[in-house]
Amino acid sequence: MSPVFLESERLWYRAPERADLPFLTAALQNPPVRRNLLIGRYPFNEDGEAKWFERVSAAPAGDNQTDVFMIFGIKGSDAQLGSTGLHRISMLHRNAEWGLFIGRPQEWGKGYGREVARTMLRYAFHTLNLHRVHLRVNADNERGAKAYRAAGFVDEGRHRQAVFVDGKYVDVLLMGALRDEWR
Ligand SMILES: CC(C)(COP(=O)(O)OP(=O)(O)OC[C@H]1O[C@@H](n2cnc3c(N)ncnc32)[C@H](O)[C@@H]1OP(=O)(O)O)[C@@H](O)C(=O)NCCC(=O)NCCS
């Protein structure tokens, strides 16, 4: 297993492993989890998920890596809780898009979402020297929007009727955090 790369109060974070593929394949297709994600609209199997894994398993980079993925779990257990990542990292503009899912719905609403958000903002600003991190969240994903605001993201706008969820169009909120504003 990869070593723990980051820690927060209650959680550990490490690089994805081949052993995570069964968890990711199941969690990302669990209806309450995939409802608010961009992926999971089409069925996929572990072979498909393995292709994602091969793509993100880049050799260690000294600089200019454009995507960072991490698996996280609760301290005291090796079980995976979810996955988080910074995507399309621009070293020119010093920004990235952040994403998160917690794959065990029974653990939602316990503050883990905001804990991951704070940890990834700290990593983005203090380790990767980014200036800005932004995210997109479906407007009816109140749990997510509240967690992100609590972690320091601010509302920046909305794409109206931008995604189709459970038979209707839903707005997408745009949120961002700037290093200078962030504590
Ligand atoms: C969205 C997600 C990451 C949030 O993580 P979380 O650990 O559940 O979030 P937190 O516990 O930190 O915060 C949840 C907030 O929503 C509130 N909440 C809980 N249940 C709620 C509900 N049914 N409706 C609205 N708000 C709710 C909580 O009270 C808390 O707000 P508060 O601190 O103001 O009381 C997680 O629920 C998840 O992974 N969902 C499925 C996938 C997903 O939506 N990913 C995000 C895509 S942008």
The ligand as a Gaussian input file, in Angstrom:
#p B3LYP/6-31G(d) Opt

LIG

0 1
 C      -20.976000      16.230000      -1.030000
 C      -20.136000      15.524000       0.046000
 C      -18.692000      15.481000      -0.416000
 C      -20.235000      16.346000       1.352000
 O      -19.483000      15.719000       2.359000
 P      -20.083000      15.559000       3.842000
 O      -19.056000      14.900000       4.668000
 O      -21.395000      14.899000       3.731000
 O      -20.224000      17.110000       4.244000
 P      -20.120000      17.766000       5.698000
 O      -20.582000      16.774000       6.720000
 O      -18.772000      18.371000       5.855000
 O      -21.152000      18.988000       5.584000
 C      -22.499000      18.725000       5.220000
 C      -23.379000      19.907000       5.525000
 O      -24.656000      19.657000       4.965000
 C      -25.623000      19.551000       6.014000
 N      -26.527000      18.485000       5.623000
 C      -26.498000      17.192000       6.005000
 N      -27.527000      16.544000       5.424000
 C      -28.153000      17.434000       4.637000
 C      -29.282000      17.351000       3.757000
 N      -29.951000      16.210000       3.558000
 N      -29.638000      18.481000       3.077000
 C      -28.965000      19.620000       3.236000
 N      -27.909000      19.764000       4.064000
 C      -27.516000      18.667000       4.753000
 C      -24.844000      19.278000       7.251000
 O      -25.554000      19.696000       8.399000
 C      -23.600000      20.135000       6.998000
 O      -23.850000      21.528000       7.107000
 P      -23.716000      22.350000       8.489000
 O      -22.319000      22.212000       8.963000
 O      -24.055000      23.749000       8.075000
 O      -24.646000      21.740000       9.447000
 C      -20.648000      14.062000       0.298000
 O      -21.936000      14.132000       0.825000
 C      -20.607000      13.220000      -0.954000
 O      -19.572000      12.704000      -1.322000
 N      -21.766000      13.060000      -1.659000
 C      -21.867000      12.224000      -2.864000
 C      -20.996000      12.659000      -4.024000
 C      -20.994000      14.159000      -4.230000
 O      -22.025000      14.788000      -4.192000
 N      -19.798000      14.703000      -4.453000
 C      -19.619000      16.130000      -4.630000
 C      -19.783000      16.567000      -6.009000
 S      -19.479000      18.338000      -6.157000

